[in-house]
């Protein structure tokens, strides 16, 4: 499967959603966005650095 390219805007919106997810898991947020949890984890890590 090819790696889709996501816009910076999409990534930032995903990060905001993940940071304000309440009691939902990151896995749930990733599923809602139709992305892998590992992608979301990487974006969050890169954003913190």
PDBQT receptor file of N, H, CA, C and O in Angstrom, charges set to zero:
ATOM      1  N   UNK A   1       0.848  -1.177   0.000  1.00  0.00    +0.000 N 
ATOM      2  CA  UNK A   1       0.000   0.000   0.000  1.00  0.00    +0.000 C 
ATOM      3  C   UNK A   1       0.893   1.239   0.000  1.00  0.00    +0.000 C 
ATOM      4  O   UNK A   1       1.850   1.313   0.771  1.00  0.00    +0.000 OA
ATOM      5  N   UNK A   2       0.598   2.175  -0.826  1.00  0.00    +0.000 N 
ATOM      6  H   UNK A   2      -0.179   2.115  -1.452  1.00  0.00    +0.000 HD
ATOM      7  CA  UNK A   2       1.380   3.405  -0.934  1.00  0.00    +0.000 C 
ATOM      8  C   UNK A   2       1.117   4.297   0.277  1.00  0.00    +0.000 C 
ATOM      9  O   UNK A   2       0.018   4.309   0.830  1.00  0.00    +0.000 OA
ATOM     10  N   UNK A   3       2.136   5.036   0.674  1.00  0.00    +0.000 N 
ATOM     11  H   UNK A   3       3.030   5.027   0.225  1.00  0.00    +0.000 HD
ATOM     12  CA  UNK A   3       1.980   5.970   1.780  1.00  0.00    +0.000 C 
ATOM     13  C   UNK A   3       1.301   7.238   1.276  1.00  0.00    +0.000 C 
ATOM     14  O   UNK A   3       1.868   7.965   0.461  1.00  0.00    +0.000 OA
ATOM     15  N   UNK A   4       0.100   7.503   1.755  1.00  0.00    +0.000 N 
ATOM     16  H   UNK A   4      -0.360   6.912   2.418  1.00  0.00    +0.000 HD
ATOM     17  CA  UNK A   4      -0.564   8.730   1.327  1.00  0.00    +0.000 C 
ATOM     18  C   UNK A   4       0.122   9.937   1.948  1.00  0.00    +0.000 C 
ATOM     19  O   UNK A   4       0.663   9.851   3.050  1.00  0.00    +0.000 OA
ATOM     20  N   UNK A   5       0.101  11.040   1.253  1.00  0.00    +0.000 N 
ATOM     21  H   UNK A   5      -0.338  11.109   0.357  1.00  0.00    +0.000 HD
ATOM     22  CA  UNK A   5       0.662  12.280   1.764  1.00  0.00    +0.000 C 
ATOM     23  C   UNK A   5      -0.457  13.108   2.360  1.00  0.00    +0.000 C 
ATOM     24  O   UNK A   5      -1.477  13.343   1.713  1.00  0.00    +0.000 OA
ATOM     25  N   UNK A   6      -0.270  13.541   3.570  1.00  0.00    +0.000 N 
ATOM     26  H   UNK A   6       0.559  13.350   4.095  1.00  0.00    +0.000 HD
ATOM     27  CA  UNK A   6      -1.264  14.359   4.247  1.00  0.00    +0.000 C 
ATOM     28  C   UNK A   6      -0.746  15.785   4.341  1.00  0.00    +0.000 C 
ATOM     29  O   UNK A   6       0.446  16.012   4.550  1.00  0.00    +0.000 OA
ATOM     30  N   UNK A   7      -1.639  16.731   4.187  1.00  0.00    +0.000 N 
ATOM     31  H   UNK A   7      -2.607  16.547   4.018  1.00  0.00    +0.000 HD
ATOM     32  CA  UNK A   7      -1.247  18.136   4.270  1.00  0.00    +0.000 C 
ATOM     33  C   UNK A   7      -0.873  18.485   5.711  1.00  0.00    +0.000 C 
ATOM     34  O   UNK A   7      -1.291  17.821   6.659  1.00  0.00    +0.000 OA
ATOM     35  N   UNK A   8      -0.081  19.533   5.847  1.00  0.00    +0.000 N 
ATOM     36  H   UNK A   8       0.259  20.073   5.077  1.00  0.00    +0.000 HD
ATOM     37  CA  UNK A   8       0.283  20.007   7.174  1.00  0.00    +0.000 C 
ATOM     38  C   UNK A   8      -0.961  20.420   7.955  1.00  0.00    +0.000 C 
ATOM     39  O   UNK A   8      -1.034  20.233   9.170  1.00  0.00    +0.000 OA
ATOM     40  N   UNK A   9      -1.930  20.979   7.250  1.00  0.00    +0.000 N 
ATOM     41  H   UNK A   9      -1.871  21.131   6.264  1.00  0.00    +0.000 HD
ATOM     42  CA  UNK A   9      -3.178  21.386   7.909  1.00  0.00    +0.000 C 
ATOM     43  C   UNK A   9      -3.911  20.166   8.480  1.00  0.00    +0.000 C 
ATOM     44  O   UNK A   9      -4.412  20.211   9.603  1.00  0.00    +0.000 OA
ATOM     45  N   UNK A  10      -3.970  19.084   7.708  1.00  0.00    +0.000 N 
ATOM     46  H   UNK A  10      -3.563  19.047   6.796  1.00  0.00    +0.000 HD
ATOM     47  CA  UNK A  10      -4.619  17.864   8.189  1.00  0.00    +0.000 C 
ATOM     48  C   UNK A  10      -3.890  17.343   9.422  1.00  0.00    +0.000 C 
ATOM     49  O   UNK A  10      -4.521  16.962  10.408  1.00  0.00    +0.000 OA
ATOM     50  N   UNK A  11      -2.551  17.326   9.365  1.00  0.00    +0.000 N 
ATOM     51  H   UNK A  11      -2.038  17.635   8.564  1.00  0.00    +0.000 HD
ATOM     52  CA  UNK A  11      -1.756  16.828  10.491  1.00  0.00    +0.000 C 
ATOM     53  C   UNK A  11      -1.991  17.680  11.743  1.00  0.00    +0.000 C 
ATOM     54  O   UNK A  11      -2.150  17.143  12.840  1.00  0.00    +0.000 OA
ATOM     55  N   UNK A  12      -2.013  18.996  11.580  1.00  0.00    +0.000 N 
ATOM     56  H   UNK A  12      -1.884  19.432  10.689  1.00  0.00    +0.000 HD
ATOM     57  CA  UNK A  12      -2.234  19.865  12.730  1.00  0.00    +0.000 C 
ATOM     58  C   UNK A  12      -3.632  19.674  13.315  1.00  0.00    +0.000 C 
ATOM     59  O   UNK A  12      -3.804  19.692  14.534  1.00  0.00    +0.000 OA
ATOM     60  N   UNK A  13      -4.617  19.495  12.462  1.00  0.00    +0.000 N 
ATOM     61  H   UNK A  13      -4.478  19.481  11.472  1.00  0.00    +0.000 HD
ATOM     62  CA  UNK A  13      -5.975  19.234  12.954  1.00  0.00    +0.000 C 
ATOM     63  C   UNK A  13      -6.037  17.898  13.684  1.00  0.00    +0.000 C 
ATOM     64  O   UNK A  13      -6.732  17.773  14.692  1.00  0.00    +0.000 OA
ATOM     65  N   UNK A  14      -5.318  16.901  13.184  1.00  0.00    +0.000 N 
ATOM     66  H   UNK A  14      -4.753  17.002  12.365  1.00  0.00    +0.000 HD
ATOM     67  CA  UNK A  14      -5.272  15.592  13.840  1.00  0.00    +0.000 C 
ATOM     68  C   UNK A  14      -4.603  15.706  15.208  1.00  0.00    +0.000 C 
ATOM     69  O   UNK A  14      -5.063  15.103  16.178  1.00  0.00    +0.000 OA
ATOM     70  N   UNK A  15      -3.527  16.472  15.285  1.00  0.00    +0.000 N 
ATOM     71  H   UNK A  15      -3.154  16.962  14.497  1.00  0.00    +0.000 HD
ATOM     72  CA  UNK A  15      -2.822  16.686  16.551  1.00  0.00    +0.000 C 
ATOM     73  C   UNK A  15      -3.738  17.380  17.559  1.00  0.00    +0.000 C 
ATOM     74  O   UNK A  15      -3.798  16.985  18.724  1.00  0.00    +0.000 OA
ATOM     75  N   UNK A  16      -4.447  18.408  17.110  1.00  0.00    +0.000 N 
ATOM     76  H   UNK A  16      -4.398  18.729  16.164  1.00  0.00    +0.000 HD
ATOM     77  CA  UNK A  16      -5.373  19.115  17.997  1.00  0.00    +0.000 C 
ATOM     78  C   UNK A  16      -6.465  18.178  18.499  1.00  0.00    +0.000 C 
ATOM     79  O   UNK A  16      -6.813  18.189  19.679  1.00  0.00    +0.000 OA
ATOM     80  N   UNK A  17      -6.998  17.371  17.595  1.00  0.00    +0.000 N 
ATOM     81  H   UNK A  17      -6.715  17.361  16.636  1.00  0.00    +0.000 HD
ATOM     82  CA  UNK A  17      -8.044  16.425  17.980  1.00  0.00    +0.000 C 
ATOM     83  C   UNK A  17      -7.503  15.408  18.982  1.00  0.00    +0.000 C 
ATOM     84  O   UNK A  17      -8.181  15.072  19.952  1.00  0.00    +0.000 OA
ATOM     85  N   UNK A  18      -6.300  14.923  18.754  1.00  0.00    +0.000 N 
ATOM     86  H   UNK A  18      -5.748  15.196  17.965  1.00  0.00    +0.000 HD
ATOM     87  CA  UNK A  18      -5.694  13.947  19.658  1.00  0.00    +0.000 C 
ATOM     88  C   UNK A  18      -5.439  14.554  21.036  1.00  0.00    +0.000 C 
ATOM     89  O   UNK A  18      -5.645  13.898  22.057  1.00  0.00    +0.000 OA
ATOM     90  N   UNK A  19      -4.992  15.801  21.060  1.00  0.00    +0.000 N 
ATOM     91  H   UNK A  19      -4.824  16.333  20.230  1.00  0.00    +0.000 HD
ATOM     92  CA  UNK A  19      -4.695  16.459  22.333  1.00  0.00    +0.000 C 
ATOM     93  C   UNK A  19      -5.952  16.833  23.106  1.00  0.00    +0.000 C 
ATOM     94  O   UNK A  19      -5.893  17.059  24.314  1.00  0.00    +0.000 OA
ATOM     95  N   UNK A  20      -7.085  16.900  22.419  1.00  0.00    +0.000 N 
ATOM     96  H   UNK A  20      -7.133  16.716  21.437  1.00  0.00    +0.000 HD
ATOM     97  CA  UNK A  20      -8.359  17.261  23.059  1.00  0.00    +0.000 C 
ATOM     98  C   UNK A  20      -9.369  16.129  22.941  1.00  0.00    +0.000 C 
ATOM     99  O   UNK A  20     -10.558  16.368  22.728  1.00  0.00    +0.000 OA
ATOM    100  N   UNK A  21      -8.895  14.905  23.079  1.00  0.00    +0.000 N 
ATOM    101  H   UNK A  21      -7.929  14.711  23.252  1.00  0.00    +0.000 HD
ATOM    102  CA  UNK A  21      -9.738  13.732  22.833  1.00  0.00    +0.000 C 
ATOM    103  C   UNK A  21     -10.576  13.297  24.018  1.00  0.00    +0.000 C 
ATOM    104  O   UNK A  21     -11.413  12.404  23.886  1.00  0.00    +0.000 OA
ATOM    105  N   UNK A  22     -10.368  13.911  25.174  1.00  0.00    +0.000 N 
ATOM    106  H   UNK A  22      -9.688  14.637  25.281  1.00  0.00    +0.000 HD
ATOM    107  CA  UNK A  22     -11.128  13.506  26.356  1.00  0.00    +0.000 C 
ATOM    108  C   UNK A  22     -10.731  12.116  26.786  1.00  0.00    +0.000 C 
ATOM    109  O   UNK A  22      -9.547  11.828  26.964  1.00  0.00    +0.000 OA
ATOM    110  N   UNK A  23     -11.717  11.250  26.956  1.00  0.00    +0.000 N 
ATOM    111  H   UNK A  23     -12.678  11.484  26.811  1.00  0.00    +0.000 HD
ATOM    112  CA  UNK A  23     -11.427   9.894  27.428  1.00  0.00    +0.000 C 
ATOM    113  C   UNK A  23     -11.271   8.883  26.293  1.00  0.00    +0.000 C 
ATOM    114  O   UNK A  23     -11.172   7.681  26.538  1.00  0.00    +0.000 OA
ATOM    115  N   UNK A  24     -11.250   9.366  25.061  1.00  0.00    +0.000 N 
ATOM    116  H   UNK A  24     -11.330  10.343  24.862  1.00  0.00    +0.000 HD
ATOM    117  CA  UNK A  24     -11.058   8.460  23.916  1.00  0.00    +0.000 C 
ATOM    118  C   UNK A  24      -9.583   8.120  23.776  1.00  0.00    +0.000 C 
ATOM    119  O   UNK A  24      -8.717   8.907  24.158  1.00  0.00    +0.000 OA
ATOM    120  N   UNK A  25      -9.305   6.949  23.230  1.00  0.00    +0.000 N 
ATOM    121  H   UNK A  25     -10.008   6.310  22.920  1.00  0.00    +0.000 HD
ATOM    122  CA  UNK A  25      -7.917   6.539  23.007  1.00  0.00    +0.000 C 
ATOM    123  C   UNK A  25      -7.387   7.133  21.709  1.00  0.00    +0.000 C 
ATOM    124  O   UNK A  25      -8.156   7.573  20.853  1.00  0.00    +0.000 OA
ATOM    125  N   UNK A  26      -6.062   7.141  21.573  1.00  0.00    +0.000 N 
ATOM    126  H   UNK A  26      -5.438   6.785  22.268  1.00  0.00    +0.000 HD
ATOM    127  CA  UNK A  26      -5.455   7.588  20.322  1.00  0.00    +0.000 C 
ATOM    128  C   UNK A  26      -5.882   6.670  19.176  1.00  0.00    +0.000 C 
ATOM    129  O   UNK A  26      -6.051   7.119  18.042  1.00  0.00    +0.000 OA
ATOM    130  N   UNK A  27      -6.053   5.399  19.478  1.00  0.00    +0.000 N 
ATOM    131  H   UNK A  27      -5.916   5.034  20.399  1.00  0.00    +0.000 HD
ATOM    132  CA  UNK A  27      -6.505   4.449  18.457  1.00  0.00    +0.000 C 
ATOM    133  C   UNK A  27      -7.879   4.855  17.923  1.00  0.00    +0.000 C 
ATOM    134  O   UNK A  27      -8.126   4.778  16.720  1.00  0.00    +0.000 OA
ATOM    135  N   UNK A  28      -8.766   5.284  18.810  1.00  0.00    +0.000 N 
ATOM    136  H   UNK A  28      -8.565   5.347  19.788  1.00  0.00    +0.000 HD
ATOM    137  CA  UNK A  28     -10.098   5.729  18.391  1.00  0.00    +0.000 C 
ATOM    138  C   UNK A  28     -10.021   6.981  17.520  1.00  0.00    +0.000 C 
ATOM    139  O   UNK A  28     -10.732   7.095  16.522  1.00  0.00    +0.000 OA
ATOM    140  N   UNK A  29      -9.155   7.916  17.904  1.00  0.00    +0.000 N 
ATOM    141  H   UNK A  29      -8.578   7.824  18.715  1.00  0.00    +0.000 HD
ATOM    142  CA  UNK A  29      -8.990   9.150  17.133  1.00  0.00    +0.000 C 
ATOM    143  C   UNK A  29      -8.450   8.821  15.743  1.00  0.00    +0.000 C 
ATOM    144  O   UNK A  29      -8.940   9.342  14.741  1.00  0.00    +0.000 OA
ATOM    145  N   UNK A  30      -7.440   7.956  15.689  1.00  0.00    +0.000 N 
ATOM    146  H   UNK A  30      -7.042   7.533  16.503  1.00  0.00    +0.000 HD
ATOM    147  CA  UNK A  30      -6.849   7.570  14.408  1.00  0.00    +0.000 C 
ATOM    148  C   UNK A  30      -7.893   6.899  13.516  1.00  0.00    +0.000 C 
ATOM    149  O   UNK A  30      -7.962   7.170  12.318  1.00  0.00    +0.000 OA
ATOM    150  N   UNK A  31      -8.697   6.029  14.105  1.00  0.00    +0.000 N 
ATOM    151  H   UNK A  31      -8.640   5.808  15.079  1.00  0.00    +0.000 HD
ATOM    152  CA  UNK A  31      -9.739   5.345  13.335  1.00  0.00    +0.000 C 
ATOM    153  C   UNK A  31     -10.748   6.344  12.783  1.00  0.00    +0.000 C 
ATOM    154  O   UNK A  31     -11.180   6.227  11.636  1.00  0.00    +0.000 OA
ATOM    155  N   UNK A  32     -11.120   7.322  13.593  1.00  0.00    +0.000 N 
ATOM    156  H   UNK A  32     -10.768   7.417  14.524  1.00  0.00    +0.000 HD
ATOM    157  CA  UNK A  32     -12.063   8.363  13.163  1.00  0.00    +0.000 C 
ATOM    158  C   UNK A  32     -11.511   9.143  11.968  1.00  0.00    +0.000 C 
ATOM    159  O   UNK A  32     -12.260   9.532  11.072  1.00  0.00    +0.000 OA
ATOM    160  N   UNK A  33     -10.197   9.368  11.966  1.00  0.00    +0.000 N 
ATOM    161  H   UNK A  33      -9.588   9.052  12.694  1.00  0.00    +0.000 HD
ATOM    162  CA  UNK A  33      -9.552  10.133  10.895  1.00  0.00    +0.000 C 
ATOM    163  C   UNK A  33      -9.141   9.261   9.715  1.00  0.00    +0.000 C 
ATOM    164  O   UNK A  33      -8.655   9.763   8.701  1.00  0.00    +0.000 OA
ATOM    165  N   UNK A  34      -9.340   7.956   9.852  1.00  0.00    +0.000 N 
ATOM    166  H   UNK A  34      -9.734   7.548  10.676  1.00  0.00    +0.000 HD
ATOM    167  CA  UNK A  34      -8.978   6.996   8.803  1.00  0.00    +0.000 C 
ATOM    168  C   UNK A  34      -7.470   7.021   8.516  1.00  0.00    +0.000 C 
ATOM    169  O   UNK A  34      -7.031   6.995   7.366  1.00  0.00    +0.000 OA
ATOM    170  N   UNK A  35      -6.697   7.073   9.609  1.00  0.00    +0.000 N 
ATOM    171  H   UNK A  35      -7.053   7.095  10.543  1.00  0.00    +0.000 HD
ATOM    172  CA  UNK A  35      -5.238   7.003   9.508  1.00  0.00    +0.000 C 
ATOM    173  C   UNK A  35      -4.759   5.932  10.488  1.00  0.00    +0.000 C 
ATOM    174  O   UNK A  35      -5.521   5.477  11.340  1.00  0.00    +0.000 OA
ATOM    175  N   UNK A  36      -3.503   5.539  10.363  1.00  0.00    +0.000 N 
ATOM    176  H   UNK A  36      -2.884   5.909   9.670  1.00  0.00    +0.000 HD
ATOM    177  CA  UNK A  36      -2.965   4.554  11.302  1.00  0.00    +0.000 C 
ATOM    178  C   UNK A  36      -2.595   5.243  12.614  1.00  0.00    +0.000 C 
ATOM    179  O   UNK A  36      -2.275   6.431  12.644  1.00  0.00    +0.000 OA
ATOM    180  N   UNK A  37      -2.648   4.472  13.691  1.00  0.00    +0.000 N 
ATOM    181  H   UNK A  37      -2.908   3.506  13.667  1.00  0.00    +0.000 HD
ATOM    182  CA  UNK A  37      -2.248   5.015  14.982  1.00  0.00    +0.000 C 
ATOM    183  C   UNK A  37      -0.766   5.365  14.964  1.00  0.00    +0.000 C 
ATOM    184  O   UNK A  37      -0.353   6.335  15.599  1.00  0.00    +0.000 OA
ATOM    185  N   UNK A  38       0.034   4.593  14.248  1.00  0.00    +0.000 N 
ATOM    186  H   UNK A  38      -0.302   3.804  13.732  1.00  0.00    +0.000 HD
ATOM    187  CA  UNK A  38       1.470   4.878  14.195  1.00  0.00    +0.000 C 
ATOM    188  C   UNK A  38       1.744   6.225  13.517  1.00  0.00    +0.000 C 
ATOM    189  O   UNK A  38       2.669   6.935  13.910  1.00  0.00    +0.000 OA
ATOM    190  N   UNK A  39       0.953   6.579  12.510  1.00  0.00    +0.000 N 
ATOM    191  H   UNK A  39       0.201   6.002  12.190  1.00  0.00    +0.000 HD
ATOM    192  CA  UNK A  39       1.100   7.897  11.880  1.00  0.00    +0.000 C 
ATOM    193  C   UNK A  39       0.771   8.990  12.886  1.00  0.00    +0.000 C 
ATOM    194  O   UNK A  39       1.509   9.966  13.017  1.00  0.00    +0.000 OA
ATOM    195  N   UNK A  40      -0.328   8.822  13.586  1.00  0.00    +0.000 N 
ATOM    196  H   UNK A  40      -0.927   8.029  13.480  1.00  0.00    +0.000 HD
ATOM    197  CA  UNK A  40      -0.731   9.817  14.584  1.00  0.00    +0.000 C 
ATOM    198  C   UNK A  40       0.328   9.929  15.673  1.00  0.00    +0.000 C 
ATOM    199  O   UNK A  40       0.669  11.037  16.088  1.00  0.00    +0.000 OA
ATOM    200  N   UNK A  41       0.850   8.802  16.141  1.00  0.00    +0.000 N 
ATOM    201  H   UNK A  41       0.573   7.902  15.803  1.00  0.00    +0.000 HD
ATOM    202  CA  UNK A  41       1.917   8.815  17.147  1.00  0.00    +0.000 C 
ATOM    203  C   UNK A  41       3.128   9.604  16.654  1.00  0.00    +0.000 C 
ATOM    204  O   UNK A  41       3.694  10.409  17.392  1.00  0.00    +0.000 OA
ATOM    205  N   UNK A  42       3.519   9.369  15.409  1.00  0.00    +0.000 N 
ATOM    206  H   UNK A  42       3.059   8.715  14.809  1.00  0.00    +0.000 HD
ATOM    207  CA  UNK A  42       4.685  10.056  14.838  1.00  0.00    +0.000 C 
ATOM    208  C   UNK A  42       4.435  11.558  14.738  1.00  0.00    +0.000 C 
ATOM    209  O   UNK A  42       5.323  12.351  15.049  1.00  0.00    +0.000 OA
ATOM    210  N   UNK A  43       3.250  11.955  14.312  1.00  0.00    +0.000 N 
ATOM    211  H   UNK A  43       2.529  11.310  14.060  1.00  0.00    +0.000 HD
ATOM    212  CA  UNK A  43       2.937  13.376  14.194  1.00  0.00    +0.000 C 
ATOM    213  C   UNK A  43       2.971  14.046  15.562  1.00  0.00    +0.000 C 
ATOM    214  O   UNK A  43       3.479  15.158  15.708  1.00  0.00    +0.000 OA
ATOM    215  N   UNK A  44       2.423  13.355  16.566  1.00  0.00    +0.000 N 
ATOM    216  H   UNK A  44       2.011  12.452  16.447  1.00  0.00    +0.000 HD
ATOM    217  CA  UNK A  44       2.437  13.909  17.922  1.00  0.00    +0.000 C 
ATOM    218  C   UNK A  44       3.868  14.042  18.432  1.00  0.00    +0.000 C 
ATOM    219  O   UNK A  44       4.221  15.054  19.037  1.00  0.00    +0.000 OA
ATOM    220  N   UNK A  45       4.684  13.031  18.192  1.00  0.00    +0.000 N 
ATOM    221  H   UNK A  45       4.396  12.209  17.700  1.00  0.00    +0.000 HD
ATOM    222  CA  UNK A  45       6.076  13.072  18.631  1.00  0.00    +0.000 C 
ATOM    223  C   UNK A  45       6.827  14.204  17.961  1.00  0.00    +0.000 C 
ATOM    224  O   UNK A  45       7.538  14.957  18.626  1.00  0.00    +0.000 OA
ATOM    225  N   UNK A  46       6.675  14.336  16.639  1.00  0.00    +0.000 N 
ATOM    226  H   UNK A  46       6.097  13.725  16.098  1.00  0.00    +0.000 HD
ATOM    227  CA  UNK A  46       7.351  15.399  15.901  1.00  0.00    +0.000 C 
ATOM    228  C   UNK A  46       6.894  16.779  16.344  1.00  0.00    +0.000 C 
ATOM    229  O   UNK A  46       7.680  17.726  16.363  1.00  0.00    +0.000 OA
ATOM    230  N   UNK A  47       5.620  16.887  16.701  1.00  0.00    +0.000 N 
ATOM    231  H   UNK A  47       4.981  16.118  16.686  1.00  0.00    +0.000 HD
ATOM    232  CA  UNK A  47       5.079  18.181  17.124  1.00  0.00    +0.000 C 
ATOM    233  C   UNK A  47       5.658  18.600  18.483  1.00  0.00    +0.000 C 
ATOM    234  O   UNK A  47       5.858  19.788  18.736  1.00  0.00    +0.000 OA
ATOM    235  N   UNK A  48       5.921  17.632  19.344  1.00  0.00    +0.000 N 
ATOM    236  H   UNK A  48       5.758  16.667  19.139  1.00  0.00    +0.000 HD
ATOM    237  CA  UNK A  48       6.480  17.923  20.670  1.00  0.00    +0.000 C 
ATOM    238  C   UNK A  48       7.936  18.340  20.600  1.00  0.00    +0.000 C 
ATOM    239  O   UNK A  48       8.414  19.080  21.460  1.00  0.00    +0.000 OA
ATOM    240  N   UNK A  49       8.644  17.871  19.585  1.00  0.00    +0.000 N 
ATOM    241  H   UNK A  49       8.256  17.270  18.887  1.00  0.00    +0.000 HD
ATOM    242  CA  UNK A  49      10.082  18.150  19.482  1.00  0.00    +0.000 C 
ATOM    243  C   UNK A  49      10.372  19.538  18.972  1.00  0.00    +0.000 C 
ATOM    244  O   UNK A  49      11.536  19.914  18.833  1.00  0.00    +0.000 OA
TER     245      UNK A  49
